[in-house]
Amino acid sequence: MKYFPSENYLLSTKLSVDEIRTKISEQIVPKKLFMLSLFGERTTKPYEGTLTQEGFRINRILQGRNSWRPTITGKITKDTIGTKIQINMRMITIIEVVMFVFLGMFGFLFICLTYVSISKGNFKGETLGIFLFFILLYVIMTVSFKYESLKSKKFLVELFEAEIKNE
């Protein structure tokens, strides 16, 4: 979804593919449906997810709740000097769908109320309130996602001893 927050960038490192796979596997636990610390042991690892032959797919484990945290997909490829890791960060798919529905409803409501108000010649403050709520929800989503993505970007750069090639 084009207007939802996401990030794509390339990491370049001198580590081998096997070293990268080892480093990432040391930082993740298998993904669980529910991570409840009341009924199980707490993990000291910062991420949950899976490691595949081509790369990895991970989410940061949070003590609190941030529904807008990114799902990080990394594709590992061998390069002449070292290794390249293509990183893609997106919101969790179900959250994208929910936000699309909410933002779509508020946007549609704003357009309909604006049309009715203009056609009757009496613009009401409620219409502006709906628009401001739409903007506020979008800003909260974007800022929350960016906050978490910056933490993960810094973590991955340090973990892989890499540099960002493009953003």
C-alpha positions as CSV (number, residue, x, y, z in Angstrom):
1,M,0.0,0.0,0.0
2,K,1.7,3.1,-1.3
3,Y,0.7,5.6,1.3
4,F,1.4,3.5,4.3
5,P,4.7,3.7,6.0
6,S,7.4,1.4,4.8
7,E,11.2,1.4,4.3
8,N,13.5,-0.3,1.7
9,Y,17.2,-0.1,1.9
10,L,20.3,-2.1,1.2
11,L,22.9,-3.1,3.8
12,S,26.4,-4.0,2.7
13,T,28.8,-5.9,4.9
14,K,32.1,-7.8,4.7
15,L,30.6,-10.7,6.7
16,S,29.9,-14.0,4.8
17,V,26.4,-15.3,4.3
18,D,27.0,-18.0,6.9
19,E,28.1,-15.4,9.5
20,I,25.0,-13.3,8.8
21,R,22.8,-16.3,9.2
22,T,24.5,-17.2,12.4
23,K,24.2,-13.7,13.8
24,I,20.5,-13.4,13.0
25,S,19.7,-16.9,14.3
26,E,21.3,-15.9,17.6
27,Q,18.9,-12.9,17.9
28,I,15.6,-14.5,17.1
29,V,13.2,-17.0,18.7
30,P,10.6,-18.9,16.7
31,K,7.4,-16.9,16.1
32,K,4.6,-17.7,18.5
33,L,0.9,-16.9,18.1
34,F,0.8,-15.3,21.6
35,M,3.8,-14.1,23.5
36,L,2.4,-13.9,27.0
37,S,5.1,-13.6,29.7
38,L,2.5,-14.6,32.4
39,F,2.3,-18.2,31.1
40,G,5.8,-18.8,29.8
41,E,9.4,-17.9,30.1
42,R,10.6,-14.5,29.0
43,T,13.0,-14.4,26.2
44,T,16.2,-12.4,26.2
45,K,16.3,-12.3,22.5
46,P,15.0,-9.1,20.9
47,Y,13.3,-10.5,17.8
48,E,10.9,-13.3,16.8
49,G,10.7,-14.8,13.4
50,T,12.0,-17.2,10.9
51,L,15.3,-17.8,9.0
52,T,15.1,-19.2,5.5
53,Q,17.7,-20.1,2.9
54,E,17.2,-16.8,1.1
55,G,16.9,-14.5,4.2
56,F,14.8,-13.8,7.2
57,R,11.5,-12.4,8.4
58,I,11.4,-10.9,11.9
59,N,9.4,-8.7,14.3
60,R,10.8,-6.9,17.3
61,I,9.6,-8.4,20.6
62,L,8.1,-5.6,22.7
63,Q,7.2,-5.5,26.4
64,G,4.4,-3.1,25.7
65,R,2.3,-2.8,22.6
66,N,3.0,-1.0,19.3
67,S,0.6,-2.3,16.6
68,W,2.5,-0.3,14.0
69,R,5.9,-2.0,14.5
70,P,7.4,-3.2,11.3
71,T,7.7,-6.7,9.9
72,I,11.3,-6.9,8.6
73,T,12.1,-9.0,5.6
74,G,15.8,-9.5,4.7
75,K,17.1,-11.1,1.5
76,I,20.7,-12.1,1.8
77,T,22.9,-12.3,-1.4
78,K,26.6,-12.9,-1.9
79,D,28.5,-10.0,-3.4
80,T,32.1,-9.7,-4.7
81,I,33.4,-7.9,-1.6
82,G,31.1,-9.4,1.0
83,T,27.3,-9.7,1.3
84,K,24.4,-7.6,0.6
85,I,21.1,-7.7,2.6
86,Q,18.0,-6.1,1.0
87,I,15.8,-5.0,3.9
88,N,12.1,-4.3,3.5
89,M,10.1,-3.0,6.5
90,R,6.3,-2.9,6.4
91,M,3.5,-2.8,8.9
92,I,2.0,-6.1,9.9
93,T,-0.5,-7.0,7.2
94,I,-3.6,-7.2,9.4
95,I,-2.8,-3.8,10.8
96,E,-2.5,-2.4,7.3
97,V,-5.9,-3.8,6.5
98,V,-7.5,-2.4,9.7
99,M,-5.9,1.0,9.1
100,F,-7.0,1.0,5.5
101,V,-10.6,0.4,6.6
102,F,-10.5,3.0,9.3
103,L,-8.8,5.7,7.2
104,G,-11.1,4.8,4.3
105,M,-14.2,5.2,6.4
106,F,-13.1,8.5,7.8
107,G,-12.1,9.8,4.4
108,F,-15.3,8.7,2.8
109,L,-17.3,10.3,5.7
110,F,-15.4,13.5,5.3
111,I,-16.0,13.7,1.6
112,C,-19.7,12.9,2.0
113,L,-20.3,15.4,4.7
114,T,-18.3,18.1,2.9
115,Y,-20.4,17.5,-0.3
116,V,-23.7,17.7,1.7
117,S,-22.5,20.8,3.6
118,I,-21.4,22.6,0.4
119,S,-24.6,21.7,-1.5
120,K,-26.8,23.0,1.4
121,G,-24.6,26.0,2.0
122,N,-23.9,25.4,5.7
123,F,-20.5,24.0,6.4
124,K,-20.3,22.5,9.9
125,G,-17.4,22.1,12.3
126,E,-18.0,18.4,12.6
127,T,-16.8,17.9,9.1
128,L,-13.5,19.6,10.0
129,G,-13.3,17.4,13.2
130,I,-13.5,14.3,11.1
131,F,-10.8,15.5,8.8
132,L,-8.5,16.4,11.8
133,F,-9.1,12.9,13.3
134,F,-8.2,11.3,9.9
135,I,-4.9,13.4,9.9
136,L,-4.2,12.6,13.6
137,L,-4.7,8.8,13.0
138,Y,-2.4,8.9,10.0
139,V,0.3,10.8,11.8
140,I,0.2,8.5,14.9
141,M,0.5,5.5,12.6
142,T,3.4,7.0,10.6
143,V,5.4,8.3,13.7
144,S,4.9,5.0,15.6
145,F,6.1,3.0,12.7
146,K,9.1,5.2,12.1
147,Y,10.0,5.1,15.8
148,E,10.2,1.3,15.7
149,S,11.9,1.1,12.2
150,L,14.7,3.4,13.3
151,K,15.4,1.1,16.3
152,S,15.5,-1.9,14.1
153,K,17.6,-0.2,11.4
154,K,20.2,0.7,14.0
155,F,20.1,-2.8,15.4
156,L,20.6,-4.5,12.0
157,V,23.5,-2.1,11.0
158,E,25.3,-2.9,14.3
159,L,24.5,-6.6,14.2
160,F,25.8,-7.1,10.6
161,E,28.6,-4.6,10.9
162,A,27.1,-3.1,7.8
163,E,26.6,0.3,6.1
164,I,23.5,1.5,4.4
165,K,24.0,1.7,0.7
166,N,20.7,3.3,-0.4
167,E,17.5,4.4,1.2
